[in-house]
């Protein structure tokens, strides 16, 4: 019987070690030291370094998103951007994701696994959100979910992982409007101004 607490310790150590040294320099010995377990404890669960990394990264990527159904495309985008920004701001994510993408160019197994994960996430994010927006009449019926996801996620990933610029509330608000219009939504309806007592 494999102990859950040891498995959890190995998972944490793997993510920390991967962020610190990258996949190429990652070793089972270093993960075991960081987790405070023996190498045997790791090999009982995963047969090699590649399986360890792929299984744990896939598990992390499968975390559930909140229900993206706020009643409007812009509301859904704002919620999604907040969730993704929080996840991508995490130091582990900002270091691990670029490293794994670079490694995927050299390792077909990593590339195939990442592609499967990305496609699954794409369907979860884009398929549902775009379907709802089309039903509400906010987007054209022929909106391409795949292209939509590229437009939705691309700017966030670029800004955080590549350009390494901060994500401010002002930027996210601007991005919501830019993406909504880019996808084909009409302009936002301005909120009615609340009248001050003196205006009445």
C-alpha positions in Angstrom: 0.0 0.0 0.0 1.5 3.3 -1.1 1.3 6.1 1.5 -0.5 9.2 0.3 1.6 11.5 2.4 4.8 10.2 0.7 3.3 10.6 -2.7 2.3 14.1 -2.0 5.8 14.9 -0.7 7.3 13.5 -3.9 4.9 15.6 -6.0 5.9 18.8 -4.2 9.6 18.0 -4.4 9.3 17.2 -8.1 7.7 20.6 -8.9 10.2 22.5 -6.8 13.2 20.7 -8.3 11.8 21.0 -11.9 11.4 24.8 -11.3 14.9 25.0 -9.9 17.0 23.1 -12.4 14.8 22.3 -15.4 14.0 18.9 -16.9 17.4 18.3 -18.5 19.2 18.5 -15.1 16.4 16.9 -13.1 17.4 13.7 -11.3 15.5 11.1 -9.2 18.2 11.4 -6.5 17.6 15.1 -6.1 13.8 14.7 -6.0 14.2 12.0 -3.3 16.5 14.2 -1.2 14.2 17.2 -1.5 11.2 15.0 -0.5 13.0 13.3 2.3 12.4 9.8 0.9 14.4 7.0 -0.7 14.8 6.6 -4.4 13.0 3.3 -4.0 9.9 5.2 -2.8 9.8 7.1 -6.1 10.5 4.0 -8.3 7.6 2.2 -6.6 5.3 4.8 -8.0 7.0 5.8 -11.3 9.4 3.8 -13.5 11.6 6.7 -14.6 12.1 10.4 -14.6 10.0 11.0 -17.7 6.9 9.2 -16.3 7.3 11.0 -13.0 7.3 14.4 -14.7 4.5 13.8 -17.2 2.1 12.2 -14.7 2.6 15.0 -12.1 2.4 17.8 -14.6 -0.6 16.3 -16.2 -2.3 16.0 -12.8 -1.5 19.7 -12.0 -2.9 20.8 -15.4 -6.2 18.9 -14.8 -7.2 21.2 -11.9 -10.8 22.2 -12.3 -11.7 25.6 -13.6 -14.6 27.5 -12.1 -17.9 27.3 -14.0 -17.4 30.0 -16.7 -21.0 31.0 -17.0 -21.4 34.5 -15.6 -24.2 35.4 -18.1 -22.0 37.3 -20.5 -18.9 36.8 -22.6 -17.1 39.7 -21.0 -17.9 38.4 -17.5 -16.7 34.9 -18.5 -13.5 36.4 -19.9 -12.9 38.5 -16.8 -13.3 35.4 -14.5 -11.1 33.3 -16.7 -8.3 35.9 -16.9 -8.3 36.2 -13.1 -8.0 32.4 -12.7 -5.3 32.1 -15.3 -3.4 35.1 -14.2 -3.3 33.7 -10.6 -2.1 30.3 -11.9 0.6 31.7 -14.2 1.9 34.2 -11.6 2.9 31.3 -9.5 6.8 31.0 -9.6 6.6 27.3 -10.2 4.4 27.7 -13.3 6.3 30.6 -14.7 9.5 28.6 -14.5 8.3 25.1 -15.4 6.0 25.8 -18.3 8.7 27.5 -20.5 11.2 24.8 -19.7 8.8 22.0 -20.6 7.8 23.7 -23.8 11.5 24.0 -24.8 12.1 20.3 -23.9 9.1 19.3 -25.9 10.9 20.4 -29.1 13.5 17.8 -28.3 11.4 15.0 -26.8 8.5 13.6 -28.8 6.9 11.9 -25.8 6.8 15.2 -23.8 5.6 17.0 -26.9 2.7 14.5 -27.4 1.7 14.6 -23.8 1.7 18.4 -23.7 -0.3 18.6 -26.9 -3.0 16.2 -25.4 -3.2 18.3 -22.3 -3.4 21.6 -24.2 -6.2 20.1 -26.5 -8.2 19.0 -23.5 -7.8 22.4 -21.8 -8.7 24.1 -25.1 -12.0 22.2 -25.3 -12.8 22.9 -21.6 -12.0 26.6 -21.9 -12.9 27.4 -25.5 -15.7 25.0 -26.3 -17.9 25.8 -23.4 -17.3 29.6 -23.3 -17.7 30.1 -27.1 -20.8 27.8 -27.2 -22.5 29.9 -24.5 -21.5 33.2 -26.2 -23.0 32.0 -29.5 -26.2 30.9 -27.8 -26.6 34.3 -26.2 -26.1 35.9 -29.6 -22.9 37.7 -28.5 -20.7 35.9 -31.1 -21.2 34.7 -34.6 -22.3 31.1 -35.0 -19.2 30.3 -37.1 -16.7 31.4 -34.4 -13.8 29.0 -34.4 -13.2 27.7 -30.7 -9.6 26.8 -31.5 -8.7 30.3 -32.8 -10.7 31.8 -29.9 -8.6 30.0 -27.3 -5.4 31.2 -29.0 -6.7 34.8 -28.8 -7.9 34.4 -25.2 -4.9 32.6 -23.6 -2.0 33.8 -25.8 -1.7 37.4 -24.5 -1.7 36.3 -20.9 1.0 33.6 -21.5 3.1 36.0 -23.5 3.0 38.8 -21.0 3.8 36.6 -18.0 6.0 33.8 -19.3 7.9 35.5 -22.1 7.8 39.3 -21.6 7.6 38.9 -17.8 5.5 42.0 -17.4 3.0 42.4 -14.5 -0.7 41.8 -14.9 -2.5 44.8 -13.5 -6.3 45.1 -13.1 -6.2 47.9 -15.7 -4.5 45.6 -18.2 -6.9 42.7 -17.6 -9.9 45.0 -18.1 -8.4 46.3 -21.4 -7.7 42.7 -22.4 -11.3 41.6 -21.8 -12.6 44.3 -24.1 -9.9 43.7 -26.8 -10.5 40.0 -26.9 -14.3 40.3 -26.8 -14.2 42.7 -29.8 -11.5 40.6 -31.5 -13.8 37.6 -31.3 -16.6 39.5 -32.9 -18.7 40.7 -30.0 -20.3 44.0 -30.2 -19.1 47.0 -28.1 -19.7 46.9 -24.4 -23.0 48.5 -23.3 -22.0 51.4 -21.0 -23.4 51.2 -17.5 -25.9 53.8 -16.7 -24.5 56.7 -14.6 -25.9 56.8 -11.1 -27.4 60.3 -10.5 -26.0 62.2 -7.6 -28.5 63.9 -5.3 -27.6 67.3 -6.8 -28.5 66.0 -10.3 -32.0 65.1 -9.4 
